């Protein structure tokens, strides 16, 4: 990414995004020879792709999610990804959507096609890989990779509808992951650090509350109504459909069905009888409060999404 930023600075003489798109040097360069600008764009997008775990730049994600302390993993899954998508949207909007960026608008269509290819590869790889995982943390890691592909639909649509959908999707993704990882923190407090899905057996008998929070989180990530994830996925699919990418809509529906399969497997395991004796689940009150607020947000955003969509 650093080389891409340096190249853009050489083409424009500024690192101010609001001035880059209207730079006479850049407009003239793109008109005569777009290759340097194209190289800079690809390098910067590759940096963002690594940050937000897009395939084929995703390899670090499963190992880091599994090896890092769970609160750190939660931060990477939520705050880091949201910030990465925010910065990506800021970059794309400044160069291709802002006022005065019409000279680069045609190039923006090529960038959208590139992002569409990344989204298709990421959703397919992430969701199929998640199907094969026996570790809950690795499953959530590959799930986050698949979700990253879906989140690209907003920038691909390159419209107000797409930006609104992206903001709402980030909000629903954030609360769902906070709820899911809060359950993992509760499991960790009991001394379970192997994260095998088999250890979830009997969770419903030991802690119905934790199971309910986990169910809401996974159902929202799967896009099941009436959770926030359903509205988020519908808004994303509508945005890319209106933008003229029906193939992405079909792929989004198919990969969402695949994701629902491995989320459901986790919930079935939690509802199954315990394979070994285990003490009841306990957690301190800040953790319980956080889980309750995240679960409430999943339901509220699913039943009353209009206020956030309007705000975005």
DRENDO-1510 file (C-alpha; in Angstrom, 1 decimal, always signed):
<recs>
REC; n; res; u; v; w
REC; 1; UNK; +0.0; +0.0; +0.0 .
REC; 2; UNK; +2.9; +2.4; +0.8 .
REC; 3; UNK; +4.2; +2.1; -2.8 .
REC; 4; UNK; +0.7; +2.8; -4.1 .
REC; 5; UNK; +0.3; +5.9; -1.9 .
REC; 6; UNK; +3.8; +7.1; -3.0 .
REC; 7; UNK; +2.9; +6.6; -6.7 .
REC; 8; UNK; -0.3; +8.6; -6.2 .
REC; 9; UNK; +1.6; +11.4; -4.5 .
REC; 10; UNK; +4.0; +11.4; -7.5 .
REC; 11; UNK; +1.1; +11.7; -9.9 .
REC; 12; UNK; -0.8; +14.4; -8.0 .
REC; 13; UNK; +1.6; +16.2; -5.8 .
REC; 14; UNK; -0.7; +15.8; -2.8 .
REC; 15; UNK; -1.9; +13.1; -0.3 .
REC; 16; UNK; -5.2; +15.0; +0.3 .
REC; 17; UNK; -7.9; +12.7; -1.0 .
REC; 18; UNK; -10.3; +15.6; -1.7 .
REC; 19; UNK; -7.7; +17.1; -4.0 .
REC; 20; UNK; -6.4; +14.0; -5.8 .
REC; 21; UNK; -9.5; +13.4; -8.0 .
REC; 22; UNK; -9.4; +17.0; -9.3 .
REC; 23; UNK; -5.6; +17.2; -9.7 .
REC; 24; UNK; -4.9; +18.3; -13.3 .
REC; 25; UNK; -1.8; +16.1; -13.3 .
REC; 26; UNK; -3.8; +13.0; -12.5 .
REC; 27; UNK; -6.6; +13.8; -15.0 .
REC; 28; UNK; -4.1; +14.3; -17.7 .
REC; 29; UNK; -2.1; +11.2; -16.8 .
REC; 30; UNK; -5.2; +9.0; -16.8 .
REC; 31; UNK; -6.3; +10.5; -20.1 .
REC; 32; UNK; -2.9; +9.8; -21.8 .
REC; 33; UNK; -1.6; +6.7; -20.0 .
REC; 34; UNK; -3.7; +5.2; -17.2 .
REC; 35; UNK; -1.2; +2.4; -16.3 .
REC; 36; UNK; +0.6; +4.3; -13.5 .
REC; 37; UNK; -2.7; +5.2; -11.9 .
REC; 38; UNK; -3.9; +1.7; -12.3 .
REC; 39; UNK; -0.8; +0.3; -10.6 .
REC; 40; UNK; -1.2; +2.7; -7.7 .
REC; 41; UNK; -4.9; +1.8; -7.3 .
REC; 42; UNK; -4.2; -2.0; -7.4 .
REC; 43; UNK; -1.4; -1.6; -4.8 .
REC; 44; UNK; -3.6; +0.4; -2.5 .
REC; 45; UNK; -6.6; -2.0; -2.9 .
REC; 46; UNK; -4.2; -4.9; -2.1 .
REC; 47; UNK; -3.3; -3.2; +1.2 .
REC; 48; UNK; -6.9; -2.7; +2.1 .
REC; 49; UNK; -7.7; -6.4; +1.1 .
REC; 50; UNK; -5.0; -7.6; +3.5 .
REC; 51; UNK; -6.4; -5.4; +6.3 .
REC; 52; UNK; -10.0; -6.6; +5.8 .
REC; 53; UNK; -9.2; -10.2; +5.1 .
REC; 54; UNK; -10.2; -10.5; +1.4 .
REC; 55; UNK; -9.0; -13.5; -0.5 .
REC; 56; UNK; -6.2; -14.2; -1.5 .
REC; 57; UNK; -4.8; -11.9; +1.2 .
REC; 58; UNK; -6.7; -13.7; +4.0 .
REC; 59; UNK; -4.1; -16.3; +5.1 .
REC; 60; UNK; -3.2; -14.6; +8.4 .
REC; 61; UNK; -6.8; -14.5; +9.7 .
REC; 62; UNK; -7.5; -18.0; +10.9 .
REC; 63; UNK; -4.2; -18.4; +12.7 .
REC; 64; UNK; -4.4; -15.0; +14.3 .
REC; 65; UNK; -8.1; -15.4; +15.4 .
REC; 66; UNK; -7.3; -18.8; +17.0 .
REC; 67; UNK; -3.9; -17.9; +18.5 .
REC; 68; UNK; -4.7; -14.4; +19.9 .
REC; 69; UNK; -6.5; -13.8; +23.3 .
REC; 70; UNK; -10.2; -13.7; +22.7 .
REC; 71; UNK; -10.6; -10.0; +23.5 .
REC; 72; UNK; -7.9; -9.2; +20.9 .
REC; 73; UNK; -9.6; -11.5; +18.4 .
REC; 74; UNK; -12.9; -9.6; +19.1 .
REC; 75; UNK; -11.2; -6.3; +18.4 .
REC; 76; UNK; -9.7; -7.6; +15.1 .
REC; 77; UNK; -13.1; -9.1; +14.0 .
REC; 78; UNK; -15.1; -5.9; +14.8 .
REC; 79; UNK; -13.2; -2.7; +15.1 .
REC; 80; UNK; -10.3; -3.4; +12.8 .
REC; 81; UNK; -12.6; -4.7; +10.0 .
REC; 82; UNK; -15.0; -1.8; +10.4 .
REC; 83; UNK; -12.2; +0.8; +10.3 .
REC; 84; UNK; -10.7; -0.9; +7.2 .
REC; 85; UNK; -14.0; -0.8; +5.3 .
REC; 86; UNK; -14.5; +2.8; +6.4 .
REC; 87; UNK; -11.1; +3.8; +5.0 .
REC; 88; UNK; -11.7; +1.8; +1.8 .
REC; 89; UNK; -15.0; +3.5; +1.2 .
REC; 90; UNK; -13.4; +6.9; +1.9 .
REC; 91; UNK; -10.7; +6.2; -0.7 .
REC; 92; UNK; -13.1; +5.0; -3.4 .
REC; 93; UNK; -15.6; +7.7; -2.7 .
REC; 94; UNK; -13.0; +10.5; -2.9 .
REC; 95; UNK; -11.5; +9.3; -6.2 .
REC; 96; UNK; -14.5; +8.0; -8.1 .
REC; 97; UNK; -17.7; +9.3; -6.5 .
REC; 98; UNK; -17.0; +12.8; -5.3 .
REC; 99; UNK; -17.6; +16.1; -7.0 .
REC; 100; UNK; -15.0; +16.7; -9.7 .
REC; 101; UNK; -14.1; +13.0; -10.0 .
REC; 102; UNK; -16.0; +12.5; -13.3 .
REC; 103; UNK; -12.7; +12.2; -15.2 .
REC; 104; UNK; -12.0; +9.1; -13.2 .
REC; 105; UNK; -15.5; +7.7; -13.3 .
REC; 106; UNK; -14.9; +5.3; -16.2 .
REC; 107; UNK; -11.9; +4.0; -14.3 .
REC; 108; UNK; -14.1; +3.4; -11.3 .
REC; 109; UNK; -16.1; +0.9; -13.3 .
REC; 110; UNK; -13.0; -1.2; -13.8 .
REC; 111; UNK; -12.3; -0.9; -10.0 .
REC; 112; UNK; -15.8; -2.1; -9.3 .
REC; 113; UNK; -15.3; -5.2; -11.6 .
REC; 114; UNK; -12.0; -5.9; -9.7 .
REC; 115; UNK; -13.8; -5.6; -6.4 .
REC; 116; UNK; -16.6; -7.9; -7.7 .
REC; 117; UNK; -14.1; -10.6; -8.5 .
REC; 118; UNK; -12.5; -10.2; -5.1 .
REC; 119; UNK; -15.9; -10.4; -3.5 .
REC; 120; UNK; -16.8; -13.6; -5.4 .
REC; 121; UNK; -13.5; -15.3; -4.5 .
REC; 122; UNK; -13.7; -14.2; -0.9 .
REC; 123; UNK; -17.3; -15.3; -0.3 .
REC; 124; UNK; -16.8; -18.7; -1.9 .
REC; 125; UNK; -13.5; -19.5; -0.3 .
REC; 126; UNK; -14.4; -18.2; +3.2 .
REC; 127; UNK; -17.8; -20.0; +3.4 .
REC; 128; UNK; -16.6; -23.3; +2.0 .
REC; 129; UNK; -13.5; -23.3; +4.3 .
REC; 130; UNK; -15.7; -22.6; +7.3 .
REC; 131; UNK; -17.7; -25.7; +6.6 .
REC; 132; UNK; -14.7; -27.9; +7.2 .
REC; 133; UNK; -13.7; -26.3; +10.6 .
REC; 134; UNK; -14.0; -28.1; +13.9 .
REC; 135; UNK; -12.6; -25.2; +15.9 .
REC; 136; UNK; -15.2; -22.6; +16.8 .
REC; 137; UNK; -12.6; -19.7; +16.5 .
REC; 138; UNK; -11.3; -20.8; +13.1 .
REC; 139; UNK; -14.9; -21.2; +11.9 .
REC; 140; UNK; -15.6; -17.6; +13.0 .
REC; 141; UNK; -12.4; -16.5; +11.3 .
REC; 142; UNK; -13.4; -18.0; +7.9 .
REC; 143; UNK; -16.9; -16.7; +8.5 .
REC; 144; UNK; -15.5; -13.2; +8.8 .
REC; 145; UNK; -13.7; -13.7; +5.5 .
REC; 146; UNK; -16.9; -14.7; +3.9 .
REC; 147; UNK; -18.7; -11.7; +5.5 .
REC; 148; UNK; -15.9; -9.4; +4.1 .
REC; 149; UNK; -16.8; -10.5; +0.6 .
REC; 150; UNK; -20.4; -9.6; +1.3 .
REC; 151; UNK; -19.4; -6.2; +2.7 .
REC; 152; UNK; -17.7; -5.4; -0.6 .
REC; 153; UNK; -21.1; -5.2; -2.2 .
REC; 154; UNK; -21.5; -1.6; -0.8 .
REC; 155; UNK; -18.4; -0.2; -2.6 .
REC; 156; UNK; -19.2; -2.2; -5.7 .
REC; 157; UNK; -22.6; -0.6; -6.0 .
REC; 158; UNK; -21.0; +2.8; -5.8 .
REC; 159; UNK; -24.2; +4.5; -5.0 .
REC; 160; UNK; -26.0; +6.1; -2.0 .
REC; 161; UNK; -28.0; +2.9; -1.7 .
REC; 162; UNK; -24.8; +0.9; -1.5 .
REC; 163; UNK; -23.2; +3.2; +1.1 .
REC; 164; UNK; -26.4; +3.0; +3.3 .
REC; 165; UNK; -26.3; -0.8; +3.0 .
REC; 166; UNK; -22.6; -0.9; +3.9 .
REC; 167; UNK; -23.1; +1.2; +7.0 .
REC; 168; UNK; -26.1; -0.9; +8.2 .
REC; 169; UNK; -24.3; -4.1; +7.4 .
REC; 170; UNK; -21.2; -3.0; +9.4 .
REC; 171; UNK; -23.5; -2.2; +12.4 .
REC; 172; UNK; -25.3; -5.6; +12.2 .
REC; 173; UNK; -22.0; -7.4; +11.7 .
REC; 174; UNK; -20.5; -5.6; +14.7 .
REC; 175; UNK; -23.2; -6.4; +17.2 .
REC; 176; UNK; -23.5; -10.0; +16.0 .
REC; 177; UNK; -19.7; -10.6; +16.4 .
REC; 178; UNK; -19.6; -8.9; +19.7 .
REC; 179; UNK; -22.3; -11.2; +21.0 .
REC; 180; UNK; -20.6; -14.3; +19.5 .
REC; 181; UNK; -17.2; -13.5; +20.9 .
REC; 182; UNK; -18.7; -12.6; +24.3 .
REC; 183; UNK; -19.9; -16.2; +24.5 .
REC; 184; UNK; -16.4; -17.4; +23.7 .
REC; 185; UNK; -15.0; -15.2; +26.5 .
REC; 186; UNK; -17.5; -16.8; +28.9 .
REC; 187; UNK; -16.3; -20.2; +27.7 .
REC; 188; UNK; -12.7; -19.2; +28.2 .
REC; 189; UNK; -13.5; -18.0; +31.7 .
REC; 190; UNK; -14.4; -21.6; +32.5 .
REC; 191; UNK; -11.1; -22.8; +31.3 .
REC; 192; UNK; -12.0; -24.0; +27.8 .
REC; 193; UNK; -9.3; -23.0; +25.4 .
REC; 194; UNK; -9.4; -25.8; +22.8 .
REC; 195; UNK; -12.4; -24.2; +21.1 .
REC; 196; UNK; -13.5; -27.5; +19.7 .
REC; 197; UNK; -17.2; -27.5; +18.7 .
REC; 198; UNK; -17.6; -30.7; +20.6 .
REC; 199; UNK; -17.1; -28.8; +23.8 .
REC; 200; UNK; -20.3; -26.9; +23.1 .
REC; 201; UNK; -22.4; -30.0; +23.7 .
REC; 202; UNK; -24.9; -29.5; +26.5 .
REC; 203; UNK; -24.5; -25.7; +26.5 .
REC; 204; UNK; -28.3; -25.3; +26.4 .
REC; 205; UNK; -28.6; -27.3; +29.6 .
REC; 206; UNK; -25.8; -25.5; +31.4 .
REC; 207; UNK; -26.7; -21.9; +30.2 .
REC; 208; UNK; -29.8; -21.2; +28.2 .
REC; 209; UNK; -29.0; -17.5; +28.3 .
REC; 210; UNK; -25.6; -18.0; +26.6 .
REC; 211; UNK; -27.1; -20.3; +24.1 .
REC; 212; UNK; -29.8; -17.8; +23.2 .
REC; 213; UNK; -27.2; -15.0; +22.7 .
REC; 214; UNK; -25.1; -17.3; +20.5 .
REC; 215; UNK; -28.1; -18.3; +18.5 .
REC; 216; UNK; -29.1; -14.7; +17.9 .
REC; 217; UNK; -25.6; -13.8; +16.8 .
REC; 218; UNK; -25.2; -16.8; +14.4 .
REC; 219; UNK; -28.7; -16.4; +13.0 .
REC; 220; UNK; -28.0; -12.7; +12.3 .
REC; 221; UNK; -24.7; -13.6; +10.6 .
REC; 222; UNK; -26.6; -16.1; +8.5 .
REC; 223; UNK; -29.2; -13.5; +7.5 .
REC; 224; UNK; -32.2; -15.1; +9.1 .
REC; 225; UNK; -35.2; -12.9; +9.8 .
REC; 226; UNK; -36.1; -11.0; +11.9 .
REC; 227; UNK; -32.5; -10.4; +12.9 .
REC; 228; UNK; -30.4; -7.4; +11.8 .
REC; 229; UNK; -28.4; -9.6; +9.5 .
REC; 230; UNK; -31.4; -10.3; +7.3 .
REC; 231; UNK; -32.1; -6.6; +6.7 .
REC; 232; UNK; -28.4; -6.0; +6.1 .
REC; 233; UNK; -28.0; -8.8; +3.5 .
REC; 234; UNK; -31.3; -7.8; +1.8 .
REC; 235; UNK; -30.1; -4.2; +1.5 .
REC; 236; UNK; -26.7; -5.3; +0.1 .
REC; 237; UNK; -28.3; -7.6; -2.5 .
REC; 238; UNK; -30.7; -4.8; -3.5 .
REC; 239; UNK; -27.9; -2.3; -3.9 .
REC; 240; UNK; -25.8; -4.5; -6.2 .
REC; 241; UNK; -28.9; -5.6; -8.1 .
REC; 242; UNK; -29.8; -2.0; -8.8 .
REC; 243; UNK; -26.2; -1.3; -9.8 .
REC; 244; UNK; -26.4; -4.1; -12.5 .
REC; 245; UNK; -24.6; -7.0; -11.0 .
REC; 246; UNK; -27.1; -9.9; -10.9 .
REC; 247; UNK; -24.4; -12.6; -10.8 .
REC; 248; UNK; -23.2; -11.2; -7.5 .
REC; 249; UNK; -26.8; -11.4; -6.2 .
REC; 250; UNK; -27.0; -15.1; -7.1 .
REC; 251; UNK; -23.6; -15.8; -5.5 .
REC; 252; UNK; -24.6; -13.9; -2.4 .
REC; 253; UNK; -27.7; -15.9; -1.9 .
REC; 254; UNK; -25.9; -19.2; -2.5 .
REC; 255; UNK; -23.0; -18.5; -0.2 .
REC; 256; UNK; -25.4; -17.2; +2.5 .
REC; 257; UNK; -27.2; -20.6; +2.3 .
REC; 258; UNK; -23.8; -22.3; +2.8 .
REC; 259; UNK; -23.0; -20.1; +5.8 .
REC; 260; UNK; -26.4; -21.0; +7.3 .
REC; 261; UNK; -25.4; -24.6; +7.2 .
REC; 262; UNK; -22.3; -24.2; +9.4 .
REC; 263; UNK; -24.0; -21.8; +11.7 .
REC; 264; UNK; -26.8; -24.2; +12.2 .
REC; 265; UNK; -24.3; -27.0; +12.9 .
REC; 266; UNK; -22.9; -25.0; +15.8 .
REC; 267; UNK; -26.4; -24.4; +17.3 .
REC; 268; UNK; -27.3; -28.1; +16.9 .
REC; 269; UNK; -24.1; -29.0; +18.8 .
REC; 270; UNK; -25.0; -26.5; +21.6 .
REC; 271; UNK; -28.5; -28.1; +21.9 .
REC; 272; UNK; -27.2; -31.7; +22.0 .
REC; 273; UNK; -26.6; -33.6; +25.2 .
REC; 274; UNK; -23.3; -33.0; +27.0 .
REC; 275; UNK; -20.6; -35.5; +26.2 .
REC; 276; UNK; -18.7; -34.8; +29.4 .
REC; 277; UNK; -19.7; -33.4; +32.8 .
REC; 278; UNK; -19.2; -29.6; +33.0 .
REC; 279; UNK; -20.1; -27.0; +35.5 .
REC; 280; UNK; -22.8; -24.4; +34.8 .
REC; 281; UNK; -21.7; -21.3; +32.8 .
REC; 282; UNK; -21.1; -18.1; +34.8 .
REC; 283; UNK; -19.9; -14.7; +33.8 .
REC; 284; UNK; -19.3; -11.4; +35.5 .
REC; 285; UNK; -22.0; -8.7; +35.2 .
REC; 286; UNK; -20.1; -6.5; +32.6 .
REC; 287; UNK; -19.9; -9.5; +30.3 .
REC; 288; UNK; -23.5; -10.3; +30.8 .
REC; 289; UNK; -24.5; -6.7; +30.2 .
REC; 290; UNK; -22.5; -6.6; +27.0 .
REC; 291; UNK; -24.1; -9.7; +25.7 .
REC; 292; UNK; -27.5; -8.5; +26.6 .
REC; 293; UNK; -27.0; -5.2; +24.8 .
REC; 294; UNK; -25.6; -6.9; +21.7 .
REC; 295; UNK; -28.5; -9.3; +21.6 .
REC; 296; UNK; -31.0; -6.5; +22.0 .
REC; 297; UNK; -29.3; -4.5; +19.2 .
REC; 298; UNK; -29.6; -7.6; +16.9 .
REC; 299; UNK; -33.3; -7.7; +17.5 .
REC; 300; UNK; -34.0; -4.0; +17.4 .
REC; 301; UNK; -32.1; -3.4; +14.2 .
REC; 302; UNK; -33.9; -6.4; +12.6 .
REC; 303; UNK; -37.4; -5.1; +13.6 .
REC; 304; UNK; -36.8; -1.4; +13.2 .
REC; 305; UNK; -34.0; -0.8; +10.7 .
REC; 306; UNK; -35.4; +2.4; +9.2 .
REC; 307; UNK; -33.8; +4.9; +11.7 .
REC; 308; UNK; -30.2; +3.6; +11.0 .
REC; 309; UNK; -30.7; +3.4; +7.3 .
REC; 310; UNK; -31.9; +7.0; +7.3 .
REC; 311; UNK; -29.1; +8.1; +9.6 .
REC; 312; UNK; -26.5; +6.4; +7.4 .
</recs>
